[in-house]
Amino acid sequence: MKPQRPPSAWESWRQRQRFKRRWIAWGSAVGTAVLALGLAFWGGFPAWLTLGEKGEALAVKLGNPEGEDLPLSVSALPDPSMQAVLEAQRHSALNTVEETRAVPEEPGPAPAPKKLAVQKPATTKPAPSPTPTPVESKPSEQPPQPVVTEKVIRGSEKGNSSELILKPQGEKISQNAYWPVYLFMPLPAKLDAGLLARVASNKLYSADERKALLLQYYSKSGDGLVRTNDPDLPVRPALWEVLESAGYDVANADYKKGKDLTPVVITFELGIPASSNDNPELRQVHLDQSSGNDQVDEAVLYAFKKSTFANGTGQVAQGRYTYDFTAPK
């Protein structure tokens, strides 16, 4: 039996934060229930709150009984990596251009030249014969072929660009969820000394919590911060979000600065979904062209496989994804 690996410092930190947030959520839920029961016994409950039937959300009347109904819900806070992904998705969507185009038909084989039947000359002078005429054969009628269309989705993020091609019947295929690729790239080996002081709080975490997360993987040295641990792919979005908010230039990150990275090309298939409410299976994912850096390839593949699609063609669809490390041309 393979021995279990002791939890890393990052995992222990996440467990502590998850435990703290769970207690906060439970406390909020209990407090809301006590307040609702108190109002009910007091007698002023119907004018302020309306309890729906079983399974419905608690509705809060704003201002008066005829006010707007807003659902009141208590949910656990997302972890920092998921929060970073959601925030980056909102910004990436603004830079996406989508178009559907017809695929040009491939030219068929050139028709064979027509041959004329010519008599061989005889030893004696032959009698004049009429000029032979070519025999033309009528082309066989074929049923019209369905029009093949491609959907092309172009995007840009942090100095990089991407192109996604989906076919056939591109108007019936779409990408439902896109995970920003740059959030999973290798982290810089060194950071300037002043960056740690620029780490600020956000809506969910204090500045000290975010600094503590960064120091799980970086150590202080005489000339700044040096990476001592290589974070796993799921952890990287939270760290990139901390670096970017502290002023790090993500568009010119170390993983590509001064390096001649080739665009990553991935081909794949989309299966036929079991129902209209299901996502098609992403299968036959293949790295057709490498960037020249294995860690970069791994990051692009990991982020791409997180994507979800829709396939309404009734058949297996094909796709091609290209991630370029230069800005859109």
C-alpha positions as CSV (number, residue, x, y, z in Angstrom):
1,M,0.0,0.0,0.0
2,K,1.4,3.4,-1.0
3,P,2.0,5.6,2.1
4,Q,0.0,8.8,2.2
5,R,1.9,12.0,1.7
6,P,1.6,14.4,4.6
7,P,-0.4,17.6,3.8
8,S,1.6,20.4,2.4
9,A,1.7,23.9,4.0
10,W,-0.7,25.1,1.3
11,E,-3.2,22.3,2.0
12,S,-3.0,22.9,5.7
13,W,-3.7,26.6,5.2
14,R,-6.6,25.9,2.9
15,Q,-8.1,23.5,5.6
16,R,-7.8,26.2,8.3
17,Q,-9.5,28.7,6.0
18,R,-12.2,26.3,5.0
19,F,-12.9,25.4,8.7
20,K,-13.1,29.1,9.6
21,R,-15.5,29.9,6.7
22,R,-17.7,26.9,7.6
23,W,-18.2,28.2,11.2
24,I,-19.0,31.7,9.8
25,A,-21.6,30.2,7.4
26,W,-23.2,28.1,10.2
27,G,-23.3,31.1,12.5
28,S,-24.9,33.3,9.9
29,A,-27.6,30.6,9.2
30,V,-28.4,30.1,12.9
31,G,-28.5,33.9,13.5
32,T,-30.9,34.4,10.6
33,A,-33.2,31.6,11.9
34,V,-33.3,33.0,15.4
35,L,-34.1,36.5,14.0
36,A,-36.9,35.1,11.9
37,L,-38.5,33.2,14.8
38,G,-38.2,36.2,17.0
39,L,-40.0,38.4,14.5
40,A,-42.7,35.7,14.0
41,F,-43.5,35.6,17.8
42,W,-43.4,39.4,17.9
43,G,-46.2,39.7,15.4
44,G,-44.6,42.0,12.8
45,F,-43.2,39.1,10.7
46,P,-45.7,39.1,7.8
47,A,-45.2,42.7,6.9
48,W,-41.4,42.3,6.6
49,L,-40.6,38.8,5.5
50,T,-42.5,36.3,3.4
51,L,-41.7,32.6,3.8
52,G,-42.3,30.6,0.7
53,E,-43.5,27.1,0.3
54,K,-41.1,24.2,1.1
55,G,-38.1,24.3,-1.1
56,E,-38.4,28.0,-2.0
57,A,-35.8,30.6,-1.0
58,L,-36.5,33.1,1.8
59,A,-37.7,36.4,0.2
60,V,-37.0,39.8,1.7
61,K,-39.4,42.7,1.1
62,L,-37.5,45.9,0.7
63,G,-39.2,49.0,2.1
64,N,-42.8,47.8,2.1
65,P,-44.9,44.7,1.4
66,E,-45.1,45.6,-2.2
67,G,-41.3,45.9,-2.5
68,E,-39.0,43.9,-4.8
69,D,-38.4,40.2,-3.9
70,L,-34.8,39.3,-3.5
71,P,-33.6,35.8,-2.5
72,L,-31.6,35.5,0.6
73,S,-29.0,32.8,0.6
74,V,-25.9,31.8,2.6
75,S,-23.1,30.0,0.7
76,A,-19.5,29.1,1.4
77,L,-16.8,31.4,0.1
78,P,-14.9,30.2,-2.9
79,D,-11.3,29.3,-2.5
80,P,-8.8,31.9,-3.9
81,S,-7.9,30.0,-7.0
82,M,-11.6,29.6,-8.1
83,Q,-12.2,33.3,-7.3
84,A,-9.2,34.3,-9.5
85,V,-10.5,32.1,-12.4
86,L,-14.0,33.7,-12.2
87,E,-12.6,37.2,-12.1
88,A,-10.3,36.5,-15.1
89,Q,-13.2,34.9,-17.1
90,R,-15.2,38.1,-16.8
91,H,-12.3,40.1,-18.3
92,S,-11.4,37.5,-21.0
93,A,-15.0,37.4,-22.3
94,L,-14.8,41.1,-23.3
95,N,-11.9,40.3,-25.7
96,T,-13.5,37.4,-27.5
97,V,-14.6,37.7,-31.2
98,E,-16.8,35.0,-32.6
99,E,-17.7,34.3,-36.3
100,T,-19.2,31.5,-38.3
101,R,-17.9,30.9,-41.9
102,A,-18.4,28.4,-44.7
103,V,-15.6,26.0,-45.4
104,P,-14.5,26.2,-49.1
105,E,-15.0,23.0,-51.0
106,E,-11.9,21.1,-51.9
107,P,-11.3,21.1,-55.6
108,G,-12.0,17.7,-57.3
109,P,-9.7,15.9,-59.8
110,A,-9.3,17.6,-63.1
111,P,-11.4,16.0,-65.9
112,A,-9.5,13.8,-68.3
113,P,-8.9,15.3,-71.8
114,K,-11.3,14.1,-74.5
115,K,-9.9,11.7,-77.0
116,L,-10.8,11.6,-80.7
117,A,-11.1,8.4,-82.6
118,V,-8.8,8.8,-85.6
119,Q,-8.3,6.2,-88.3
120,K,-4.8,4.9,-89.1
121,P,-3.6,5.9,-92.5
122,A,-3.8,3.0,-95.1
123,T,-1.3,2.2,-97.7
124,T,-3.7,3.1,-100.4
125,K,-5.3,6.5,-100.6
126,P,-8.5,6.1,-98.5
127,A,-11.8,7.5,-99.5
128,P,-12.6,10.8,-97.8
129,S,-14.4,10.2,-94.5
130,P,-16.3,12.6,-92.3
131,T,-14.4,14.4,-89.5
132,P,-14.8,12.4,-86.3
133,T,-16.6,14.1,-83.5
134,P,-15.9,13.6,-79.7
135,V,-18.3,11.6,-77.8
136,E,-19.5,13.5,-74.7
137,S,-20.8,11.7,-71.7
138,K,-23.4,13.3,-69.5
139,P,-22.2,13.9,-66.0
140,S,-24.0,11.7,-63.4
141,E,-26.3,13.7,-61.1
142,Q,-25.2,13.7,-57.5
143,P,-27.3,14.8,-54.5
144,P,-26.3,18.2,-53.1
145,Q,-23.8,18.0,-50.3
146,P,-24.5,19.7,-46.9
147,V,-22.8,23.0,-46.4
148,V,-19.9,22.7,-43.9
149,T,-19.4,25.7,-41.7
150,E,-16.7,26.5,-39.1
151,K,-17.2,28.5,-36.0
152,V,-14.1,30.6,-35.2
153,I,-13.6,32.0,-31.7
154,R,-10.7,34.4,-31.3
155,G,-9.6,35.7,-27.9
156,S,-6.8,37.6,-26.2
157,E,-5.5,37.7,-22.7
158,K,-2.4,39.3,-21.0
159,G,-0.4,39.7,-24.2
160,N,-1.3,36.3,-25.6
161,S,-3.9,35.3,-28.2
162,S,-6.0,32.2,-29.1
163,E,-8.1,30.8,-31.9
164,L,-10.6,28.0,-31.5
165,I,-12.2,26.4,-34.7
166,L,-15.2,24.1,-34.4
167,K,-16.8,22.2,-37.2
168,P,-19.0,20.9,-39.0
169,Q,-22.2,23.0,-38.7
170,G,-20.3,25.6,-36.6
171,E,-23.6,27.5,-35.9
172,K,-24.7,24.5,-33.7
173,I,-21.4,24.2,-31.7
174,S,-20.2,26.6,-29.0
175,Q,-17.8,26.9,-26.1
176,N,-19.7,27.3,-22.9
177,A,-16.9,27.9,-20.4
178,Y,-13.4,29.1,-21.0
179,W,-10.6,28.9,-18.4
180,P,-7.9,31.6,-18.8
181,V,-4.7,29.9,-19.7
182,Y,-2.3,32.4,-18.3
183,L,-3.4,31.6,-14.7
184,F,-1.8,28.1,-15.0
185,M,1.5,29.2,-16.4
186,P,4.8,28.6,-14.5
187,L,5.3,31.2,-11.8
188,P,8.4,33.6,-12.0
189,A,11.5,32.3,-10.3
190,K,12.3,35.7,-8.7
191,L,10.3,38.7,-7.7
192,D,11.4,42.3,-6.8
193,A,11.7,43.1,-3.1
194,G,9.0,45.7,-3.1
195,L,6.2,43.5,-4.4
196,L,5.4,41.9,-1.1
197,A,4.7,45.3,0.4
198,R,2.3,46.1,-2.4
199,V,0.0,43.0,-1.7
200,A,-3.3,44.4,-0.6
201,S,-6.5,42.8,0.6
202,N,-9.5,42.0,-1.6
203,K,-13.2,41.3,-1.0
204,L,-12.5,37.9,0.5
205,Y,-9.0,37.8,2.0
206,S,-6.9,40.2,4.1
207,A,-3.5,41.4,3.0
208,D,-1.8,39.2,5.6
209,E,-3.6,36.1,4.3
210,R,-2.6,36.8,0.7
211,K,1.0,37.5,1.7
212,A,1.0,34.2,3.7
213,L,-0.1,32.3,0.6
214,L,2.6,33.8,-1.5
215,L,5.3,33.0,1.2
216,Q,4.3,29.4,1.0
217,Y,6.2,29.2,-2.3
218,Y,8.6,32.2,-2.1
219,S,11.3,33.0,0.4
220,K,12.8,36.4,1.2
221,S,16.4,36.9,0.1
222,G,18.8,39.9,-0.2
223,D,17.5,41.0,-3.6
224,G,13.8,40.2,-3.3
225,L,11.7,37.0,-3.3
226,V,13.0,33.6,-4.6
227,R,10.6,30.8,-5.5
228,T,11.5,27.8,-3.3
229,N,8.5,25.5,-4.1
230,D,6.9,24.9,-7.5
231,P,3.1,25.2,-6.9
232,D,0.8,22.6,-8.4
233,L,-1.4,23.6,-11.4
234,P,-4.7,24.0,-9.3
235,V,-2.9,26.5,-6.9
236,R,-1.4,28.8,-9.5
237,P,-4.4,31.0,-10.3
238,A,-4.5,32.3,-6.7
239,L,-0.8,33.1,-6.9
240,W,-1.0,34.8,-10.3
241,E,-3.9,36.9,-9.0
242,V,-1.9,38.1,-6.0
243,L,1.1,38.9,-8.3
244,E,-1.0,40.8,-10.8
245,S,-2.8,42.9,-8.1
246,A,0.6,43.8,-6.6
247,G,1.7,45.2,-10.0
248,Y,3.6,42.3,-11.6
249,D,3.6,42.6,-15.4
250,V,1.8,39.4,-16.4
251,A,1.9,40.3,-20.2
252,N,5.7,40.0,-20.0
253,A,6.0,37.2,-17.5
254,D,9.2,35.2,-17.0
255,Y,7.9,32.1,-18.7
256,K,7.9,33.8,-22.1
257,K,10.1,36.9,-21.7
258,G,13.1,36.6,-24.0
259,K,12.0,33.1,-25.1
260,D,10.9,32.1,-28.6
261,L,7.8,30.1,-27.8
262,T,6.0,28.4,-30.7
263,P,2.2,28.5,-30.7
264,V,0.6,25.5,-29.0
265,V,-1.8,23.6,-31.3
266,I,-4.3,21.1,-29.9
267,T,-6.8,19.0,-31.9
268,F,-9.8,17.3,-30.3
269,E,-13.3,15.9,-30.8
270,L,-16.6,16.6,-29.2
271,G,-18.8,13.6,-28.6
272,I,-22.6,13.4,-29.0
273,P,-24.3,14.5,-25.7
274,A,-26.6,12.1,-24.0
275,S,-29.3,14.8,-23.8
276,S,-29.8,18.5,-24.6
277,N,-29.0,19.3,-21.0
278,D,-25.6,17.5,-21.0
279,N,-22.2,18.7,-22.2
280,P,-20.5,16.6,-24.9
281,E,-17.5,14.6,-23.9
282,L,-14.2,16.2,-24.8
283,R,-12.1,13.4,-26.2
284,Q,-9.1,12.6,-28.5
285,V,-7.3,15.6,-27.1
286,H,-3.9,15.7,-28.8
287,L,-0.9,18.1,-28.7
288,D,-0.2,18.6,-32.4
289,Q,2.5,21.3,-31.8
290,S,4.6,22.1,-28.8
291,S,5.7,25.5,-27.5
292,G,9.1,24.1,-26.9
293,N,8.6,24.2,-23.1
294,D,7.1,21.1,-21.4
295,Q,5.7,23.1,-18.5
296,V,4.0,25.7,-20.7
297,D,2.5,22.8,-22.8
298,E,1.2,21.2,-19.6
299,A,-0.4,24.5,-18.5
300,V,-2.2,25.1,-21.9
301,L,-3.5,21.5,-22.0
302,Y,-4.7,21.6,-18.3
303,A,-6.6,24.9,-18.8
304,F,-8.1,23.8,-22.2
305,K,-9.4,20.5,-20.7
306,K,-11.3,22.5,-18.2
307,S,-13.4,24.0,-21.0
308,T,-17.0,22.9,-21.6
309,F,-18.8,22.9,-24.9
310,A,-22.2,22.4,-26.6
311,N,-22.7,20.2,-29.6
312,G,-26.1,20.3,-31.3
313,T,-25.0,18.7,-34.6
314,G,-26.1,15.2,-33.8
315,Q,-22.7,13.9,-34.8
316,V,-19.1,13.9,-33.5
317,A,-17.6,17.4,-34.0
318,Q,-14.0,18.3,-34.6
319,G,-12.0,21.2,-33.1
320,R,-8.6,22.9,-33.3
321,Y,-7.3,25.2,-30.6
322,T,-4.2,27.4,-31.0
323,Y,-2.7,29.4,-28.2
324,D,-0.1,32.0,-29.3
325,F,2.3,33.8,-27.0
326,T,2.0,37.1,-28.9
327,A,-0.8,39.7,-29.0
328,P,-3.4,39.5,-31.7
329,K,-2.2,40.7,-35.1
